[in-house]
Amino acid sequence: MNKQNNNYIQKFVLSAILAFIMIVSVPNIAICGQVPELGVKNSTRTVPNADGFIQRWLILEPIAANGDTQNAVQRIVKTEYFPNQFTVVPKDGDKVTVNESELTWHAVDTNEYNVNLYYFADLVGTNCNNALFWTVVVVNCPEEMTNVRLAIGSNSASVWWVNGEEVIGIYGNRCTVIDDGVSKRLTLKKGPNVIRGAVVNASGAADFCARFLDSEGKPLKGYTVNVE
């Protein structure tokens, strides 16, 4: 190997290392590399993690959808694809029929703060391009929790509901950023509260993250999550 080639290799390796350092040093940017687990029995992800993120969800296999502008996404998520779309609290293995195709709800666990929809789609034998993902979780509160906010991030666009009320929407081709969208102050009632999200992805990587913040903007704890 001559000196010129050796210098070239050294420069290439150095550039790659610097690029990696730049990525991991940017605050609040998600790195989507983990593969979620499906259908975990006796899950340990029944409480938010140390930073308040919900790590267990029910996710429906993707529905074909195209568009990430606000108008397009609102049209997509307001289209009725299956009965009781905005009220159903599914269970792992439940099925719906969309455009003559049978789709399944899956209990999904992640050991990260975000759920990687790219790998989820791969696990269920499809892909996440031009796709709509519905996700649901039940948050059980031991007492009423006031002045909390739902904080989310997604790749790409997403819309979120708490107990049937639309509370956040973020739009456009974007990477997941922690707390990219934050709702107005709201109240979680004592007992079960239904959190529902719709993530619309154009192409490539897709993921989302969600947590509640308390009245001081700190991660909310003291509740459990349920997908059974």
C-alpha positions as CSV (number, residue, x, y, z in Angstrom):
1,M,0.0,0.0,0.0
2,N,1.5,3.3,-1.0
3,K,1.6,6.4,1.1
4,Q,-1.1,8.2,-0.9
5,N,-3.6,5.4,-0.4
6,N,-2.7,5.2,3.3
7,N,-3.4,8.9,3.7
8,Y,-6.7,8.5,1.9
9,I,-7.8,5.7,4.2
10,Q,-6.8,7.6,7.3
11,K,-8.8,10.6,6.1
12,F,-11.8,8.4,5.4
13,V,-11.8,6.8,8.8
14,L,-11.3,10.1,10.5
15,S,-14.3,11.6,8.6
16,A,-16.5,8.7,9.5
17,I,-15.6,9.0,13.2
18,L,-16.2,12.8,13.2
19,A,-19.6,12.2,11.5
20,F,-20.6,9.7,14.1
21,I,-19.6,12.1,16.9
22,M,-21.6,14.9,15.4
23,I,-24.7,12.7,15.2
24,V,-24.6,11.4,18.7
25,S,-23.7,14.8,20.2
26,V,-26.8,16.6,18.7
27,P,-29.3,16.9,21.7
28,N,-32.7,15.3,21.4
29,I,-32.2,13.6,18.0
30,A,-33.3,10.0,17.9
31,I,-31.0,7.3,16.6
32,C,-33.3,4.6,15.2
33,G,-31.4,1.3,15.5
34,Q,-33.3,-1.0,17.9
35,V,-35.7,-3.8,16.9
36,P,-38.9,-3.8,19.0
37,E,-40.3,-7.0,20.5
38,L,-43.8,-8.3,19.6
39,G,-46.3,-10.0,21.9
40,V,-44.2,-10.0,25.0
41,K,-45.9,-11.9,27.9
42,N,-45.5,-10.6,31.4
43,S,-43.8,-7.4,30.1
44,T,-41.7,-5.3,32.4
45,R,-42.6,-2.2,30.3
46,T,-45.7,-1.4,32.3
47,V,-44.4,1.9,33.8
48,P,-42.7,4.8,32.0
49,N,-38.9,4.6,31.9
50,A,-36.5,6.8,33.9
51,D,-37.1,9.7,31.4
52,G,-40.9,9.2,31.4
53,F,-41.2,7.5,28.0
54,I,-43.9,5.0,27.3
55,Q,-42.2,1.7,26.1
56,R,-45.2,-0.5,25.4
57,W,-47.8,0.1,22.8
58,L,-50.4,-1.6,20.6
59,I,-49.6,-0.9,16.9
60,L,-51.7,-1.8,13.9
61,E,-50.0,-3.2,10.8
62,P,-49.5,-0.3,8.4
63,I,-52.2,1.1,6.0
64,A,-51.2,2.5,2.7
65,A,-51.2,6.3,2.8
66,N,-49.3,9.1,1.0
67,G,-48.7,12.7,2.1
68,D,-47.0,14.6,4.9
69,T,-48.3,18.1,4.7
70,Q,-50.8,19.2,7.4
71,N,-53.8,19.1,5.0
72,A,-52.7,15.7,3.6
73,V,-52.1,14.2,7.1
74,Q,-55.4,15.5,8.5
75,R,-57.2,14.0,5.5
76,I,-55.4,10.7,6.0
77,V,-56.1,10.4,9.7
78,K,-59.7,11.5,9.4
79,T,-60.5,8.9,6.8
80,E,-62.4,5.9,8.3
81,Y,-60.5,2.8,7.5
82,F,-62.2,0.4,10.0
83,P,-65.1,0.6,12.5
84,N,-64.7,2.5,15.8
85,Q,-61.4,3.8,14.6
86,F,-61.2,6.6,17.2
87,T,-62.7,4.6,20.1
88,V,-61.5,1.0,19.9
89,V,-59.1,-0.2,22.5
90,P,-57.7,-3.3,20.8
91,K,-55.9,-6.3,22.3
92,D,-52.8,-8.1,21.0
93,G,-53.9,-10.2,18.0
94,D,-57.1,-8.4,17.3
95,K,-57.8,-8.0,13.5
96,V,-59.4,-5.4,11.3
97,T,-60.2,-5.3,7.6
98,V,-58.9,-2.4,5.6
99,N,-59.4,-2.2,1.8
100,E,-60.1,-6.0,1.8
101,S,-56.9,-6.7,3.6
102,E,-56.8,-8.2,7.1
103,L,-54.5,-6.3,9.5
104,T,-53.4,-7.3,13.0
105,W,-52.9,-5.3,16.1
106,H,-49.6,-6.1,17.9
107,A,-48.4,-5.5,21.4
108,V,-45.0,-3.9,20.9
109,D,-42.2,-3.4,23.5
110,T,-39.1,-1.3,23.1
111,N,-36.1,-1.1,25.4
112,E,-35.4,2.5,24.1
113,Y,-37.4,5.7,24.5
114,N,-38.7,5.4,20.9
115,V,-40.5,2.7,18.9
116,N,-38.8,1.9,15.6
117,L,-41.6,1.5,13.0
118,Y,-39.2,0.6,10.2
119,Y,-38.2,-2.6,12.1
120,F,-41.8,-3.2,13.2
121,A,-43.0,-3.2,9.6
122,D,-40.2,-5.6,8.7
123,L,-41.2,-7.9,11.6
124,V,-44.8,-8.1,10.3
125,G,-43.7,-8.7,6.7
126,T,-44.3,-5.3,5.1
127,N,-42.5,-1.9,4.9
128,C,-43.0,1.6,6.3
129,N,-43.0,3.5,3.0
130,N,-46.1,5.6,2.3
131,A,-47.7,4.1,5.4
132,L,-50.1,5.1,8.2
133,F,-49.5,3.5,11.6
134,W,-52.2,3.5,14.3
135,T,-51.0,3.2,17.9
136,V,-52.9,2.9,21.1
137,V,-52.0,2.6,24.8
138,V,-54.0,2.8,28.0
139,V,-52.5,4.9,30.8
140,N,-53.8,4.0,34.3
141,C,-53.6,6.8,36.9
142,P,-54.0,6.1,40.6
143,E,-55.5,9.6,41.0
144,E,-56.4,12.5,38.8
145,M,-53.3,14.2,37.3
146,T,-53.8,17.9,36.3
147,N,-51.8,20.3,34.3
148,V,-49.9,17.6,32.4
149,R,-48.8,17.7,28.8
150,L,-48.4,15.0,26.2
151,A,-45.0,15.4,24.5
152,I,-44.2,13.5,21.3
153,G,-41.7,13.2,18.5
154,S,-42.1,11.3,15.2
155,N,-40.7,10.5,11.8
156,S,-42.5,11.6,9.9
157,A,-45.8,13.4,10.6
158,S,-48.2,12.4,13.4
159,V,-51.4,13.3,15.1
160,W,-52.3,12.4,18.8
161,W,-55.5,12.1,20.9
162,V,-56.0,11.8,24.6
163,N,-59.4,10.4,25.7
164,G,-60.8,11.1,22.3
165,E,-59.6,14.8,22.1
166,E,-57.0,15.7,19.4
167,V,-54.2,17.4,21.3
168,I,-51.1,17.5,19.0
169,G,-50.2,17.4,15.4
170,I,-46.7,17.7,13.8
171,Y,-46.3,17.7,10.0
172,G,-43.8,17.4,7.2
173,N,-40.8,15.2,6.5
174,R,-39.0,15.3,9.8
175,C,-36.8,13.3,12.1
176,T,-37.9,12.2,15.5
177,V,-37.0,14.9,18.1
178,I,-37.8,14.4,21.7
179,D,-40.7,16.7,22.8
180,D,-41.0,18.0,19.3
181,G,-44.7,18.5,19.8
182,V,-46.2,19.4,23.2
183,S,-49.9,19.6,24.0
184,K,-51.7,22.2,25.9
185,R,-52.2,21.5,29.6
186,L,-54.7,18.7,30.2
187,T,-56.0,16.4,32.9
188,L,-55.6,12.7,33.1
189,K,-58.5,11.2,35.0
190,K,-58.3,8.7,37.8
191,G,-58.3,5.2,36.2
192,P,-57.8,4.4,32.5
193,N,-56.9,7.1,29.9
194,V,-56.7,6.2,26.2
195,I,-53.7,7.6,24.2
196,R,-54.0,7.2,20.5
197,G,-51.6,8.2,17.8
198,A,-51.4,8.1,14.0
199,V,-47.9,8.3,12.4
200,V,-47.7,8.9,8.6
201,N,-44.4,8.1,6.9
202,A,-43.4,8.9,3.3
203,S,-40.2,6.8,3.0
204,G,-37.1,5.5,4.9
205,A,-36.8,5.5,8.6
206,A,-39.9,5.8,10.8
207,D,-40.3,5.9,14.6
208,F,-42.0,7.8,17.4
209,C,-41.7,8.6,21.1
210,A,-44.1,9.8,23.6
211,R,-44.2,10.8,27.3
212,F,-46.1,13.0,29.7
213,L,-44.6,16.1,31.3
214,D,-45.8,17.4,34.7
215,S,-46.8,21.0,35.5
216,E,-43.1,21.9,35.9
217,G,-42.1,20.3,32.6
218,K,-40.5,17.2,34.2
219,P,-41.2,13.6,33.1
220,L,-44.4,12.4,34.6
221,K,-44.3,9.2,36.7
222,G,-46.6,7.4,39.0
223,Y,-48.9,5.7,36.4
224,T,-48.9,2.3,34.6
225,V,-49.6,1.4,31.0
226,N,-51.7,-1.4,29.7
227,V,-52.2,-3.1,26.3
228,E,-54.1,-6.2,27.5
